[in-house]
Amino acid sequence: MNKQVNVYEPHEWKHSTIVAGVEWKNPVGTASGTFQYDACHWFYDVSQMGAVTTKGVSPVPWEGNPGPRTTESPSGTVNSVGLQNPGVDHYLVDELPKLKKEGATVITNVAGHCDDDYAEVVAKLADCPADMLEINVSCPNVTHGGMSVGTDPVALNRLITRLRHITSKPLIVKLTPNVTDIVSIAKAAVDGGADALSMINTLVGMRIDIRTGEPILANRTGGVSGPAVLPVGLSFVWRVRQALPDIPIIGIGGIDSGEKALEYLYAGANAVEVGAAALYEPTAPMRVARELDDLLDSRPQLAAKLAAGQTWR
Ligand SMILES: Cc1cc2nc3c(=O)[nH]c(=O)nc-3n(C[C@H](O)[C@H](O)[C@H](O)COP(=O)(O)O)c2cc1C
């Protein structure tokens, strides 16, 4: 079968951005766990995205949580996939080479149950062609590691300091909204050597099946994402930008249009990622990127700042 890519025609991007020294051809990336090369390359040319973020990879394959693993909620989705993935060795010989062959800017998302897991994966990725690494310290769906590291500034600082010594690649630390004081967590990551921060991961949530009186998800709770979390993500980006004027920030949460991406840029983000929207509309990241490219035409001041690696505030 002939390769069929890109329901969209090629596009000349007008507005780029820079995140921790890495140039993105536009400010829109895909969010981890909602993008996979084999599933997405039929729909659009992956090299056209600002960046593509791949699913979290762990030292060995993980099976993830038992089903049901997803359920719906008003304007959102609740998932407890539990970081199912084929492991870093498979990623290095399969998905990453395919993406680099297409010319994509790649962010590799890293998962772990403990500090040693993260260190092992980052060491294996140190010489790979990925452009940036995103450390997921914010998954609510695993019992060890994940969010437990991202809610403790001391543990987070220790982990990022260790990873900083292992790799010279740009390190993005992905933060959880399931905390009361995001600024102290963000500062701990930056003090440990993070080059950039991304936020938000999912919010802990659940649904109940009223026929049985039991939780719908086998894991009982999951992570809420989609349009419902937009205001939460915006407020996190805003608060971190106020406290840390210089750190590059990737805004995530509830983005399904160029207008919503623009809100994050005005809140102080350098770039954004599109997540759950791609689960029901696979071309959503590309559509958002194109809508934003046009919206930035009439906002030359913001566009110039982004192109220079600066932010609106
Ligand atoms: C099905 C699913 C799987 C996800 N897997 C990951 C993951 O492996 N690593 C990660 O850092 N975030 C993961 N996320 C979180 C998203 O990357 C994103 O931060 C979150 O969904 C909020 O953005 P959204 O509202 O645009 O979906 C996942 C989200 C969903 C819906």
The ligand as an ORCA input file, in Angstrom:
! r2SCAN-3c Opt
* xyz 0 1
  C      -4.651      8.395     27.323
  C      -3.620      9.337     27.896
  C      -2.308      8.878     28.117
  C      -1.341      9.742     28.661
  N      -0.062      9.290     28.835
  C       0.898     10.146     29.286
  C       2.279      9.714     29.395
  O       2.659      8.585     29.061
  N       3.185     10.622     29.894
  C       2.816     11.899     30.249
  O       3.685     12.664     30.694
  N       1.536     12.335     30.126
  C       0.584     11.491     29.649
  N      -0.720     11.936     29.507
  C      -1.065     13.326     29.880
  C      -1.113     14.255     28.641
  O       0.137     14.296     27.992
  C      -1.530     15.692     29.047
  O      -0.585     16.220     29.940
  C      -2.908     15.751     29.699
  O      -3.789     14.827     29.082
  C      -3.538     17.153     29.651
  O      -3.657     17.616     28.329
  P      -5.036     17.483     27.453
  O      -6.135     18.076     28.269
  O      -4.747     18.217     26.179
  O      -5.230     16.004     27.227
  C      -1.693     11.092     28.978
  C      -3.009     11.530     28.736
  C      -3.965     10.693     28.197
  C      -5.363     11.217     27.925
*
